[in-house]
């Protein structure tokens, strides 16, 4: 991987990227607040499960397909997979998050003059589509792009836990290090899945996200 592409990837996954990813917990806040997850081991198991059954079978393989769609300049494929991913968001909040992050990243790419303002490819873009687009523009290889996407998600989830669960900074770093192999496994799985194998079953995440909509007091938007 060339150094310039690596720098672009680091910029793309930085928590300071102004797309608002820090505002969302994807149901984790409810799972912690309700007592579903009580300690660091529970959190590890939850995140590992989402990586294995969610990221590996939905977000990451779709990121791969979006990347290929941009490389092939194939608007039909981009539109198809954008609709497919939106349809797989199982709660109002998860769909809203994807919509907001996708629009924010697209606006940023336009502001940085990497994308034309009148280019609407695809319409109502999800976050993974625009992440893939940025990766193609910066010539980030496929495996590294998927790893960066998964790491960014994981880092945000651990940050949510630090604000909700009694989890110190050292414990958070141990958690991140301990889940690195799960990211590698998720990326490997995502790269091998065929179209008919895509899709996740994460009822706990769907329930937590739906219940979070009416949580009495909350820090995060999802």
C-alpha positions, -999 to +999 in steps of 0.1 A: +000+000+000+015+033-011+022+059+017-001+085+001-030+060+000-023+051+036-025+087+047-058+092+028-072+061+046-061+074+080-078+107+072-110+089+061-112+068+093-102+096+117-127+104+145-123+140+136-138+135+101-168+159+101-195+134+093-210+130+127-203+093+133-196+100+170-233+108+175-245+072+170-243+041+191-263+016+169-283+004+198-253-001+221-263+027+244-296+009+251-279-024+256-256-009+282-282+013+299-307-016+302-282-039+318-280-063+288-242-058+289-228-055+324-190-056+320-160-056+296-165-093+287-201-088+278-191-058+256-164-079+240-189-107+232-214-082+218-189-064+195-174-097+184-208-110+175-217-078+155-184-080+136-189-117+128-226-117+120-232-081+109-202-063+095-188-094+079-220-103+061-235-069+053-215-037+056-181-050+046-191-071+015-213-042+004-183-019+008-164-042-015-193-041-041-196-004-039-158-001-045-161-023-075-191-004-088-171+029-088-141+012-104-164-001-131-184+031-134-215+010-130-244+032-118-269+003-120-249-018-096-243+012-073-280+019-071-289-018-066-266-023-037-275+011-022-312+000-021-302-034-008-282-020+021-309+005+031-334-023+031-313-042+055-314-015+082-338-031+107-349+000+126-358+036+119-327+048+138-302+026+119-317+037+086-316+074+097-279+070+107-269+055+074-288+082+055-273+111+076-237+098+075-239+090+037-252+125+030-225+141+053-196+123+037-209+131+002-211+168+012-176+166+025-163+151-007-180+178-027-165+205-004-130+190-008-136+191-046-132+154-050-168+149-063-189+172-086-218+188-068-243+177-094-232+140-093-259+121-075-244+086-078-262+068-062-293+087-052-297+090-014-263+074-008-257+052+022-225+057+042-206+026+028-212+038-007-195+072-001-168+056+020-160+033-009-161+063-033-135+081-012-114+050-011-114+047-049-106+083-053-076+079-030-066+045-045-069+026-013-067-012-019-097-033-011-085-052+020-072-020+036-104-001+029-125-028+045-102-030+075-103+008+079-141+008+078-143-019+104-118-003+127-136+031+125-168+014+135-152-005+163-134+025+177-167+045+177-185+016+195-158+015+222-160+053+226-197+048+232-190+023+259-165+046+276-192+072+280-219+047+292-202+018+310-175+022+337-148+014+312-114+031+316-090+041+289-066+013+294-095-013+294-108+003+262-074-001+245-072-037+256-107-043+242-096-027+208-064-049+207-084-080+216-109-075+188-083-069+160-083-106+151-121-104+148-117-075+123-093-096+102-117-125+103-146-103+093-127-088+063-116-123+051-152-135+053-166-104+035-141-108+006-153-144+000-191-141+002-211-145-029-242-123-035-266-150-023-247-154+010-252-118+021-274-108+050-273-108+088-295-120+116-288-097+146-321-096+165-304-082+196-290-052+177-324-046+160-343-047+193-318-025+211-319+001+183-357+001+182-360+003+220-334+031+220-359+053+200-380+057+232-352+055+258-360+081+284-326+098+286-298+092+260-265+106+248-266+093+213-289+096+183-292+058+177 
